[in-house]
């Protein structure tokens, strides 16, 4: 039976306040009713806060929500064609890292979706051009051709070991191209991109080798003179993919509510609905894709115009899509500061956006699944040494927890690997902090979401000293794919944004159980802006291109309190709970 949802309301004047809260709906956060209140300032108050005891229990009878097995999914931007990195997706290291996050969807889409054209040509490598006519570039292009030929000789999954000099030249080329891409991002004026048959083959090979299901975004701005969608390029791509028997799902366009800022014409909800109906007809005309999934409409942040567009679309073409998609980015990457990533008001904006989207979808198609089809810490390409550091992990994990509790079926992270600074893997093929966080989530967190009970001790605050709570707790059944834990185990993950340690005692059904702790903290001297992390005090580094480090837990004996350091993230697997909600 579902636990009732309550606002957090401390009873001041008594020493104990108790709240039962449906986990992730509003976990220990929030408006004035949800406030976690400051004690008087000064050393004494801070010391009291550090000693505050949080009591935690979980409802083990039934899940409050069940999300997709591919809940945490990934995105690649079409810019990967322009900067040349698509040619390196066959790298053993990249495939290994992507495989670590499977099962998942791989969305090939973004701002440049609507400037993408497909040409059924085998290889443009020798005429593709680059940043200049330098001798090194000619050699680089010849190396790409030789690499393609070597891959063609392989059967099944095609993997490559690229020479260091080849990777160095690619990074040099990509660095020059990135300046162009970022300029386009800031100006909102984009150039066309061509995807060839060979490029599509490489993209699909990457997804297939990594165990990811490819979702391909089609160009919605290829229009006829009467402003109807021109599906000729899309049909050519569909027929080529069908001939290859590529198992692909489809989208049309990206953030249609923002087209006015990029091109001269706009799309209203009626035209958008007609476009999706047209695409559904095209899919049915290609026998191999007659039952393929179609997702959309990929509206941007759900403000007034986007919500009106979504409402009209759902009214006229909601039945055409298999899941409703929308996107959310938290901060303008051009002005973001590290302190912004710790603001609880920023974390809470997601729940407000989710509520708006769900209200529209439930009005027209209450059984339709809703996906967060693109999410990242910052727009405008992100911020170097910020959105690619440990600090961004608070936003990312809170996004996963809050989305799951609200019933968002899939969350697609922008991005796995490409230009900008929102990615999980950098251009040296090294995992960034959000990658390791995602890997732990995949290994430990299952799709069944559980509610919690929380209680704590608190002193009456000084009048007017109100802050939103900075301790966020979420719980799921432990992933059934993790054979280190028997069914019935529970995984709790916690974000501590306080600048003091928090002590948490497991109570009720969780009392006196053995706990495995996976504590993530920054590694090195950069603190919150570190680009590497440690797990239980040990730095996380790939052993080699095909081998992950051993993610060893620290065992907490039964009855021992969880002590979560300041500004830390922890996953805790409660063993031998035999939770009824997690046994089946």
N, C-alpha and C positions, 0 to 999 in steps of 0.2 A: 504493500500500500504506500502511495506517495506521501512523503512528509509534507506537512503544511509549510507554506512560505511565510516567514515573519520578518519584519524590520528589526534591526538591531536597536534595542532600547535599554540602555543601562538604567538600573534602579539605584539612583544615588541616595545615600543615607544608610544603605546596608552594605555589607562587605562583599556580597556576592551578586553578580548579575548573570543571568542565564538566558541564552537565546537558542532556539532551534531554527536552523536556517537550511533551506534547500541549497545544497552546495552548488556553487557556480552561478546561481541565479543572481545572488548579490553577496558573494562570500566575504563576510566581515568588512564590507565597504559601505560608505556611501553618502547619500544626501544627509541633511541634518539629522534625520531619524536614524541613520546608520553610523553615526559618528563614533569614532574611537577617540576619547577626549584626553587632552594633555593634562598631565599633572602640573603643579606649579613649577616654574622654570628654576634652574639651578641644579647643583650636584645632587641634592637630596631627591628631587623629583626624578632625575634621570636614573638614579640608582634604583628607585622604586619600580620604574618602568622595566628595568632589566630583570628585576625579580618577579615581575608579573607572571603568574602561572595560568597557562591556557589549558583547559581540559577539552579533550577531543574524542568524540565517538562517531561512528558511522552507522547508518541504517543498512543492515545487511540483508533485509528481507527481499527487496525488489529494486531494480534500477529506476531512476527517475527519467532517464533518457537512454536511448541506444543509438549511437552514431555509426557511420559507415566504417567498414574495415579499412578503407583507404582514407580515413579522416584527415591525417596529416599528409598533404600532397604538395607537389612541387610545380614550379613554373620556369620556363625558359623564354626569354624575350627574343623576337625575330632579329633584334640587333646582333645576335650571335652569328648571323650570316654575314652581316656587313663588316664586323670587326675580325672575322676570320676564325673565331674559336669553334665554329661548328665543325670544321675540318679535324678538330682534335677531340671530338666527343668519343672517339674510339679508344682513347687512352685508357689503359688498364686501371689507372688510379681513379679517374673520374667515374668509370663504370662501377668500380668497387664501392666508391663513396655513395653513388646513387643507389646501388643495390642494397646498401645498408639501411636505406629509408623505404624500401619496398615492404609490403605492397602499397602502391600509391598511384595516383594519377600524375601524369606529366602534361601540364597545359603549355602548349606552344602558342603564346599570345602575349599581347601587351599593346602599348601605344602604336607600335609599328605594324600591328595586324592589318590595319586598314590602308596600308601602303605596300602590301605584299602581293606579288604577282607570281603565278606558277608558269614555268616554261618547261616543256617536256624535252629538255636537252640533256645529254649525258654528262658533259663536262665542259665547263667554261674556265677551268683553272688557268689555262695558258693565256686567256684574253681578259681575265677578270680585273687586272690592274690592282693598284694599291696606292700607298702614300707617295710614291715617286718612282722614277725609272732607274733607281740605284741597282748596282750589280747584285747586291745581296738579295734584293727582292726577286730578281729573275731566278737565282738559285733557290730561293725559298719556294717560289711557285713550282719549279721543277721538282723539288722535294715533295710537295703536296701531290703532284701527279704520280710520282713513284710510290708514295704511300698508298694512294688509291688503288694502284695496280696490285700492290702486295695484299691489300685487304680483299680485293676481288677474288684472289686465289684461295682465300679461306672459306671453309664451309661452316654454316651455322653462325654462331655469334662471332663477329669480327672485332678483334682487339689488336691494339698496336702499342709498341714501345717507341715513342718518338725520341730521336737524339736530342741531347741538351741544346746543341747549337740551333736546331730547328725550333725548339721552344723559345729560346732567347730571341730569335728573329720574329717569332709570332708575337711575343710580348711587346717588342719594339713597335711592330706594326699596329697592334691593338691599342697601345698607349696613344699613338697619333690619332687613330680613329675615334678613340674615346672622347677626345676633345670635340670632335665633330658631333658625336652622339649627344653629349651633354649640352652643347649649344642648341641642338634641335630640341632637347628636353626643355630647356629654359625658355626658348622662343616659341615653343609649341608649333613649329613649322618643320615638317618631316619630309625627307626624300624617299623615293620609291625603292623597294628592295625586291630583287628577283630570287625566287627559290627554284632551283633546277631539280630535275629528277634525281641526280646524284646527291644533291643536298638533302632531299627528302629521304633517300635511302639511308644516308648517314644518321639522320635524326631518328628514323624508325629503328635502325640497328641499335642505337644507344638506348632507346626506351625498352626495346625487347630484351637486350642483354641484361639490363638492370632490373627487369621485372616490373616495369612501370607501364601503365596503360596510357597511350598517347591521346590527347585531346587537341585537335588542330583548329586554330582560329582562322576563319576565312574572312577575306576583305569585304566589308560592308559598304565601302565608299566607291566601289566600282559600279557607277550608276549609268543608266541610260538617259537620254535627253529628257524624258518625262519624269525623271527622278526615281524610277523604279530600279530595283537592284539588277545588275547585270551579272548573271551567274555563269557566264561562259568560261572564265578562267577556273572557277570552282568546279565546273563539270569536268573539265580536262583533268584536274587534279584527282577528282573522285574516280574517274575511269582508270587513270594510271595506278592509283592506290589499290583499286579493286583487282586489277590485273596482277598485282604483286601479293594479293591477299593480305594486305595490311589491316590489322584489327585496330581501327581508329574510331574515336568518337569526335563530334564536331561542334563548333561554335560559329557564330557570325558576328563579327565586329567586336569592338572594345570601347566601353564607356560612350554609348551613343548620345548621351545627354551633353557631351562636351564637343560634339562635332562642329558646332558653330564657331568655336575658337580656333579650329584647325583648318576648316574649309569654308567655302562661301555658302553652302547650303546646310540645312538641318533636316532631321528626321522627326516627324511626330509619331505618336504611338500607333496610329493607324497604318502608316507606311512601314514602321518597324515590324508590326504584326504581319503585314503582307510579305515582307522580306523573309521572315522565318517560315511562313507557310510555303513560300516559293522554294526555300532550301529543303524543307521536308519533302516536297514533291520531287526535287532533284535526287534526294537520297533514295526515294522509293523507285525512281527510274533506273538506278544502278543496282542491279539485283543483289550484289554482295553487301550493299549498305542499306537495303530496304528496312532493316530493323536496327540500324545503328542508332546510338544515343545522340541526342542533340541538346545542348545546354545553352542558356542565355537568360536575359538579354545583356548581361554584363554591365549594368548601370554602374556609374561611379558613386562616390559618397552620396548617400541618400538624403540630399537636401530637397527643397521644394520641387524644383523642375525635374529632378531625377525621379522623385516619388510619383509625380504626375505621369511621367513617361512610363514607369513601371506599372502603375495602376491601369493605364489604357492598354498597355501590352498584355497584361494578364487577362483583362476583360475580353480582348479580341483574339489572342493567340496563346493563352496560357497552356492549352492542351498540346501545343506543338513541341514543347520542351519537356525533357525528362527530369530536369531540376532547374530551379530558378537561381541565377547567379548575380552577384553584385560584388563590389570591391570597396576596400577601406584602407586608407593610409593615414598614419597618425599625425606626422609633423612635416612641415616644410623643411626639406633637407638642407636648404640654403642658409637657414638661420638657426638650426637646432643646436642646443647646448646639452652637455651631459646631464645637467640638473633636470632638463625637460623629461628625460626618460624615467625619472623617479616620481613624477607628479601623478598622484592618484586620480586627479580629475582627468588627466589625459587617458589613463587606463580605462576609466569609466565611460569615455565617449563611445567605445565600441558597443556597450550594452544599449545605449540610446539609439544607435544606428540599427542594431539588430531588431529592436522593438518596432521601429518604423517599417522595416522591410517585412517582417513577419505579419504585421497587421494587414498590409496590402495583399500578401500572398494568401493568407487565411480567408480573406474576404472573397476571393475568386476561386481558389483551389486549395482548400484546407488540407488535403492529403499530399500536396506537392512538396517534395524535398527542397530545402534551401541550402545553397552553398555560398560560402565566402570565397568567390572565385578568383580573388587576388588580394593579398594583404602583405604589407611590409611596414617597417618602422617609420619610413619617411618617403615622401614623394620627391620629385625633382632629382631622382638618381641616388638619394641618400646622402650621407655625410661621411667623408673619409675620417677614419679614426674615431668613429662614433657609432653609426648604424651598423658597422661591421665589427663591433667590439662586444665585450661582456655586458656592457650597460644595456644593449638592445634586447638582451635575453628576458628582462622583466616584462617588456611589452609582448614579446613573442609567446612566452609561456602563459601569460595572462590571457592572451588572445585565444589560445587553445582551450584553456580551462573554461573561460566564460562562454565561448562559442559552443562547446560541448554541452554545458548545462542548459543553454538556451535551445538546444536541439538543432543547431547548424550542423548539417550532415557531413560536410567536407570543408576543410580550410586549406587553401592553396597558397603556399608561401612564394612570394616574389622576392628573391628568385633562388634557384639552385646554383647557377653559375653563369655570369655574364658581366657586362660592363656595369659601372656604378658601384654603390657601396651597400646594397641591401642583400647581397648574396650570402649563401651558406659556405661556399668554397671559393677561395681566392685564386688569382691567376697563376699562382705557383702550385695549384692543385692541393693546397693545404686546407683542412677543415677549420672554419672559424668557430667562435664560441656557440653561435646559434646552431651550427651543425651538430656539435656534441650534445647540446640540449635536445635537439630533435631526435638524435640517435637513442638517447636514454628514453625519451617519450615513446618511441616506436617499440623498444624492447620491453618496457615495463607497463605501459598504459594500454588497457583494452578499451573496446568501444562502449562498454556498459558504464554509465555514469551513476554515481551514488550520492545520496544526501548525507549531510553531517549534522551532528549536534556540537555546539561549541559553548564553553562557559569559561569565565575568567574572573580574576580579582582586580578591583579598580578603586582608586580613591576619588572622592568627589573633586571635580576640577575647579580651577579658578574661573569665575564667570567670564564668558566671552572667548575662552581658550578652547576652540573646537577645531579638530583636524579630522580628515577622513582617515580611516584605518589603513595601515600599510602592511598588514599581515593578511595574506591571501592563501586560502587552503582549498584544495580540490581533491576529489577522490573518485577512483574508478575501480572496477575489477581489474586485476592484473591480467596482462595479455595472455591469452591461451597459447600464443605462438612461442612464449618463453617457457621452455621445458625445464628450467631450473626451479619453477614454482608450480605446485599442484593447483588444480582448479579449486576455487574457494578463497584464494589469496586476494588481498586488497592492496592497491597502490595509492598512496597519498602523495601529492606534490604541493610544495609550500614555497611561497615567495615572501621573503622578509625584507621590506623596504625601510624598516626602522634602522637607526644608527646605533642600536643596542641589541644585544643577544636576547632571543625569546625562548622561553622554556615551555615545552608542550608535553603534557602527560596524557597518555592514552587511557581512556576510561571505557566503562560499559563492556561491549562485546570485544573491544580491542585490548582490554586490560590483561597484563601479564602474558603478552604474546611476544615471540621473538621478532625482531625488526631488522631488516636489511636497509642500511642507509647508503644513499648515493648523493653525496654532498658536492655541489658544483660551486667553485669560487674562482676568481681570476688568478692567473699565474703570472709571476714576474712583478716588476716594479711599477707598471703602468696603472695598477688598481682597476677601477671600473672601465678604463679604456684599454684594457689588455685585449690582445688578439689571440690569446691562448688561455686555456682553463686547466684547472686541476680537479680531479675527482678524488675525494677523501684524502686530499693532500698530495696526490701523485699527478704530475703533468700528463695530459692526454696527447699522445703523438702516435701517428700511424707507424706500425712496425716496418712495413714495406708497402709497395703499391697494391698488394692484395690481402694484407693482414691488418685487422683492427687491433688496438691494444685490448688487453683483458680488462673489462669493466668490472672490477672487483668491488663488491659491497663491503661495508664495515658492519659487523654484526653487533647489534645492541641487545644486551641480555633482557629477558622478560622483566617488566616493571621499571626499566630505566627510562628516565625522561629524555625526550628529544631536545637538544640544545642547538638552536639554529642561529648561527652567527649573523651579525648585521650585514645587510646588503648581500644576502646569499640565497641560493636556490637549492632545495633539497627534494629528492624522491625517496619515499619510504615504503618498502614492501612489507606488509604485515602478514607474516606466515602463519599457517595453521589456524586461520580464522574459521575456515569451512563455511564461508558466507553463502547462504542459500541463493542469493542473487547471482553469485559467481560460479556456481557448481555446474549448471546445465550447459 
